[in-house]
């Protein structure tokens, strides 16, 4: 009797491994997450730059516990925008750590917008909601789906 060796993509019985189920909602959710993170990152970069260049762009809060100097707030927003934008493009690598970075950045972005709520309340509420949607979208998307969709390494 000859021994049957298994090759990549085959089970011990010689039958090919079944392809992972690809949910259109999960793939669309990742594209949505990347687009939203890119928009949020760009917004934070522009708002931070505007705050640094023009200290009257946002008003100072005198009785707020998390009140920052206007220049510091601008730099925080600008740097966080660059980090969020970089995380958005890393997600398309299909790596699990990239999704974890995206989830972490979205959670930090929601927290940042909570702290900056008195400065732009409506926009902060919208960004918190969008960050929660990004976290959900990245959490439901698996590594096998990333491999099947765009050839991410296993």
C-alpha positions in Angstrom: 0.0 0.0 0.0 1.2 3.5 -0.7 0.9 6.3 1.7 -1.2 9.3 0.8 0.5 12.5 1.6 -1.6 15.6 2.1 -0.8 18.8 0.2 -1.8 22.3 0.9 -5.6 22.6 0.4 -6.4 19.0 1.0 -7.7 17.1 4.0 -6.4 13.8 5.2 -8.8 11.9 3.0 -7.5 13.5 -0.1 -10.6 15.7 -0.7 -9.9 19.4 -1.2 -10.5 21.6 1.8 -13.9 23.4 1.5 -13.6 27.1 0.6 -14.5 29.5 3.4 -17.9 31.1 3.3 -17.5 34.6 2.1 -20.2 36.9 3.4 -20.8 39.9 1.2 -21.8 41.9 4.3 -18.5 41.1 5.9 -16.4 42.1 2.9 -18.5 45.2 2.4 -18.1 45.9 6.0 -14.3 46.0 5.7 -14.4 48.3 2.7 -16.9 50.4 4.7 -14.5 50.4 7.7 -11.5 51.4 5.6 -13.4 54.2 3.9 -14.8 55.5 7.2 -11.4 55.4 8.9 -9.9 57.2 5.9 -12.6 60.0 6.2 -12.2 60.2 9.9 -8.4 60.4 9.7 -8.5 63.1 7.0 -11.1 65.0 9.0 -8.8 64.9 12.1 -5.8 66.0 10.1 -7.6 69.0 8.6 -9.3 70.0 11.8 -6.1 69.7 13.8 -4.2 71.7 11.2 -6.9 74.4 11.2 -6.8 74.5 15.0 -3.0 74.8 15.0 -3.0 77.6 12.3 -6.0 79.5 13.7 -6.5 79.3 17.5 -10.0 80.8 17.0 -11.1 77.7 15.0 -12.3 76.1 18.2 -13.2 77.9 21.4 -11.6 77.4 24.7 -13.8 75.7 27.4 -13.3 77.3 30.8 -15.2 74.8 33.0 -14.4 71.5 31.2 -12.4 68.8 33.1 -10.6 67.7 29.9 -9.8 71.1 28.6 -6.5 71.2 26.6 -4.6 74.2 25.3 -5.9 75.0 21.8 -2.5 74.3 20.2 -2.1 70.9 22.0 -5.6 69.9 21.0 -4.8 70.7 17.3 -1.6 68.7 17.5 -3.4 65.8 19.1 -6.1 65.8 16.4 -3.5 66.1 13.6 -1.3 63.2 14.9 -4.3 61.0 15.6 -5.6 61.7 12.1 -2.3 60.4 10.6 -2.4 57.3 12.8 -6.1 56.6 11.8 -5.3 57.1 8.1 -2.3 54.7 8.3 -4.4 52.1 10.1 -7.1 52.3 7.4 -4.6 51.4 4.7 -3.0 48.6 6.8 -6.4 46.8 7.0 -6.2 45.8 3.3 -3.1 43.7 4.1 -5.5 41.1 5.4 -3.4 40.4 8.5 -5.1 39.8 11.8 -2.8 42.3 13.5 -3.9 45.0 11.0 -7.6 44.4 11.9 -6.6 44.5 15.6 -4.8 47.8 15.0 -7.9 49.1 13.2 -10.2 48.1 16.1 -7.8 49.7 18.6 -7.6 52.9 16.6 -11.3 53.1 16.2 -11.8 52.6 19.9 -9.3 55.3 20.7 -11.0 57.5 18.1 -14.3 57.1 19.8 -12.7 57.9 23.2 -11.0 61.0 21.7 -14.2 62.2 20.2 -15.9 61.7 23.5 -13.3 64.0 25.2 -13.6 66.6 22.4 -17.5 66.6 22.5 -17.8 70.2 23.9 -15.8 71.6 21.1 -17.9 70.1 18.2 -20.8 68.1 19.8 -22.8 67.0 16.7 -19.7 65.9 14.8 -18.3 64.1 17.8 -21.5 62.1 18.2 -21.5 61.1 14.6 -17.8 60.1 14.7 -18.4 58.0 17.9 -21.2 56.2 16.1 -19.1 55.6 13.0 -16.1 54.3 15.1 -18.4 51.8 16.7 -19.6 50.6 13.3 -15.9 50.3 12.2 -15.2 48.2 15.3 -18.1 45.9 14.5 -17.2 45.6 10.8 -13.6 44.7 11.6 -14.6 42.2 14.3 -16.9 40.1 12.1 -14.4 39.8 9.3 -12.1 36.7 9.5 -8.6 36.0 8.3 -9.8 33.2 6.0 -12.2 35.6 4.2 -9.3 38.0 3.7 -7.3 35.2 2.1 -10.2 34.1 -0.2 -11.1 37.7 -1.2 -7.7 39.2 -2.0 -5.1 36.6 -1.4 -3.9 37.6 2.0 -1.3 35.1 3.3 -2.6 32.4 5.6 
